[in-house]
């Protein structure tokens, strides 16, 4: 990675990590939203990830015009590698994440800076607005809408029910905290890499601030990785990425002796994260993915069907452990049990909204 411009304050309050790939059409709005911030003590660490449009030239111009904008370039390696490079180069006390096709509200940096005045705050999750809002499913809008709360220490709810993950772009973190706990993005994961990142970070946070303030504008772009892999004809690719994220998370939790923090909730979340997509596959493909899922769960949790508290989740886990795809997905009784499983994990209201 070669630095192009690095003339700015040695210790800005905030470093804004921006991976850039072929964003010539959206970079102006993205960078202008930084220049419009009501709090100006920031640096933008932009990593050009092998763009082959006019992004590089635009970044060079931005860096020449504003010393707070630092520009780096690398061969194309994906957004996770670009974010990691920016994190390694960041010098601010606080790190924020901005995607090159999105933009901040003018008070974003000021609001984040104020939250981190408490020296024990390690992570902040704030709200975001989808643009256009009509293009976003309700469950996505809900995930981008946390309530106002300060969490001391770790609670599993911050991972599973507080709308504090995924979507790394509406997260801020103390840079020394990320460095101390070696939290970085897994470069082998192209989808759910933000989920893996946050599952590594949250358990270590001394304090987590949740804010309902809508500070981020997320452009609903049908060409993005997320939307592409959510199409029906890419279910296998999506599952492969989700299983890779799960494998990464579980390996990290084993390494850091975190497995016993919330083992039952973890098993429930993993099943919820995978079973709906597995149900969309052919019978032969279902058997393959159920075996892979069982191996991941058994390696970390041993007798994992005994861990969840909810009966419907226990039953689903038992079928996975016995590789009983027909009892999970085939026939009326299996379909009814499948509905009971998702009602148990997501609640009746969300199931109706999402699946009907």
N, C-alpha and C positions, 0 to 999 in steps of 0.2 A: 504494500500500500504506500503510495507516494503522496506526501503532503504538497498541495499546490499553494495554499495561503494559510498562514497561521498567526497573523498579526491581530491580537485582541488582548483583553485583560487576562492576566495569568490565572486569576481565580474568580471567574464569573459566578454569580449565585446559582444559575441554572444552565445546564447543558441540554440542548434539544437534539436528540438523535434522529437523523433523517436519512433512511436508505433511498437511493434514487435509481430507478431503472426505467428508461424510455418514458419520461414524464414531461416532455417538452411542453405539452399543452396545459398542464396543471401547475407547474412549478411557480409561475408568477403569483398566482393566488395563494399558494402555500407560503411562499417567502414573504409576500406582502402582509400576510396575517401576523407574521413575527414582527415586522417593522411597525405594525400598528399597536403593539402591546403597550399597555399602560405601565408596565414594569420593564425597564430596558436593560437590566443587568443580566443578559443572557448571551450564550454563544450557540450558534447552530452548527452542529458537526454533521456535515453532509457527505455521504459516501456514494460516489457514482459507481454503481455496480455493473460496469461494462455496457453502459447504454450505447445504442447505435443510432440514436436520433440526435437532436440538438441539445440534450440535457447537459452534457459536459460543458458546452460553450456558455449556456445560461448560468450554470453554477460558477464558472470562472468570472463572469461578469458580475454576478451578485457579490462574490467574495472581494472583487476589486472595489466595489461601491460601498461595502459595509464591512469593516474589520471584525465585526462580531460573527461573520459567516466564515467558517473554516471549511475548505473543500478538499476531499481526498478522493482518490480514484483507485479502482482495483479491477482485475479481470472478473467477469461475471461469476458469482458464487452463490447468489441467492440473498434474500432479505435478511436471513438470520446471520449469515457471515458479515453482511454489511453493517447490521446493528452491532454485532460484536466488535467490529473494527472501530466503530464510532464510540462505543462504550470504553474501549481501551484508550482512545484518544481524548475522552471527555475530561474536563478540568473543573466543572462546576460542582457545587455542594449537592445539588439536586439534579436528577436526570429525568427528562421527559421524553416522550416518543411521539413523533409526528410522521405520518406517511405522506409521501410526496404528492398524492392526489387529494389530500384533505387540508383542513385549515382550522386554526384556533379562533375562538372568540377573543376580543381585545383584552379581556381581563383574566385570561387563562394563567399566564405566568404570575401575575400578582396574587391571584387566589391560591395558587400552589405554594408560592413563597410564604404566604401568611400561615398556611397550614404547617409548614416545616419550621416555623419559629420555635415550636416545641421540639427540643433537641432529642426527644425520645421517639418521635415519629419517624418510621422507616419507610412506609409505603402510603400512598394516597391513591384512591380510586374515585374518579369523578364521572359525571354524566356526559353523554354525547348525543348528538342529534343526527339522525340519518337524513340524507339529502338525495332525492326527495323522500320525505317521510312515508309517502304512500307506497314506496317500493320495498319497504322493510316489513317483514312479518312481525306480528305483535310480540312474539317471544323474543325477537332480537331487540325491539324497542325496550322491552322490559329489562333485558340483560344490560342495556346501556343506561339504566335508570336506578342507581343505588339510592338508598335513603341516607339521611344525615346521621352519622354515628362515629364514635371513637371507640376502637376495640383495643383493649390492653392485653398484650400477650396474644396467644393463638387460640382461636376457636374454629372448629371445623366449618361452622356456618359461613365463614369468610370465603371458603372454597365452594360450598355447596348451595347456599341459599341467600346470600347477601347481595347478589348481582355485582360482585367485585371481580369476577373473571368470566369469560376470557377478554379479548380485545386489549392488547398491550398499549394501544395508542391513547387510552384514557387512564393510564397509570403514570404516576410519578414515584420515584424512589430516591432514597439517599444513596449517593454514589459509593461512599465508604462502606455502607451496608452491603451493597451488591458485591463489592470487591472482597470484603471480609468472608462472605459465604460463597464466593466463587460462582455467583449466579450469572449465567450467560445463556444464549439461545443455542439450542441443539441444531447444528447445521445439516443434519441428515433428515430433519423434519420440515416439510414444506407446508403443512397444514396442521393447525393446533400447536404450533411452536410457542405461541403466546401462553397457551394453557400450561404447557410443560414448564415454561419460565416461571409462571406464577405459583405453580405447585411447589417449585423449588424455593421461592422467595417467602411466601406468606408464613410458613411455619416458624421462621426465624425472627419475624418482625416483633420489635418491642411494643410499638403502637402502630395501628393502621387507622387512617382517617378515611371514612366514606363520605362523599359529598354529592348531594343531588344537583349541584350546579352543572348546567350543560355547557361545558367549556370547549368541546371538540365537535367539529362537523365532519361526519363520515360520509364520503361520497359513495352512493350505491352504484357500483360499476359492474355490469354484467361480465366484464372481461377479467375480473380479478381472480386470483387463485381460488379463493373461498367459494365464490359463486360458481366457478367452473366445475369444481369437484362436488358441488351439491346437486348437480344435474343427475338425472336418473341413470344415464348410461355410464357414469363414472363412480358408481357405488363401491366397486372393488378398490379403485385408487384411493377413495376417501377412507375406506376401512383400513387399508394398508398404512396410511398416514396416521390414523387414530391409534392403531395398535402400536406403531412405532413411538408415538407420544406416550402411550401408557407404559410401554417397556422402559422408556427413558425415565419417566417419573418414578416408577417402582424401583429401578436401579438406584436412583438418587436417594430415595427414601430408605432403602436398605443400607446404603453407604452411610447415611447420616443418622441411622437408628431412629427413624421417624415412623416406622410401620405401625407401631402400637398406638399412635396418637388418635387414630379414628379408623381402625381397620374395617369395621362394619360399614361405615359411611363410604369408605373408599371402594369396597366391593360393590355396593349399591350404585355408586357413580359410574364405575367402569362398565357394569352391565347396562346401565341406562345409556351410556355413551356409545355402545356398540350394537346392542341386540336389534334395534329397529332397522338399522342398515343391513345386518345379517339376514333379517327376515325377508328382505327384498331380493335375495340371491336365489339361484337354482339350488335344488336339494343337495347336489354334489358340492357346490361351493359353500353352502351352509355348513356341511360337515367339516370342511377344511378350516373355516374360520372359527367354528366352535372349538375345535381341537386346539388351535393356536391360543384362543382366549383362555381356555382351561389351563394350558401350560403356564401362561403368564400369571394367572391368579394363584395356581398351586405353588409355583416357585416362591412367591412372596408370602402368601398367607397360609399355606398348608391346607387344612380342612376349611376352606373359605365358605362353604354353604352354611356353616354353623355361626358365622359372624353377623350377618344382617339381622336386624330386629323385626322387620316387617315380614309377615308370613308369605306374601306374594313374591317378595324378593328372595327369600330363602328357597321357595319352590323353584324359581327360575335358576338360581345358582345350583341347586341340586341337579336340574336337567342339564346344565352346562357341564358340570363335573362328570356326569355319566354319558356325555355326548349324545343326549336324547333329543335330536333335532325335531323329530316328529312331535314330541310332547311339548316342544316350544312353539312350533310354527304351523303344524298341520292339523286340520280338523276343527270342528266347532269348539270342543272343550279347550284345545290349545289356544285358539284365538281369544276365547273368553279369559283364559288365564293370562294371556299376553296383555289384554286390556287392563286386567286387575294389577299387573306388574307396573304398567306405566301410570296408572292412577296412584299407585303407592309411591312411586318415585317423583312424580311431577304434580300430582293433584288433579282432581277432576276438571277444574276450570281450564287449566293449561292444556290438558289432553284434548278437550273439546275445541279450544281455540287453534291448536296446532295441527291436529289430525283430521278434523272435520271441517 
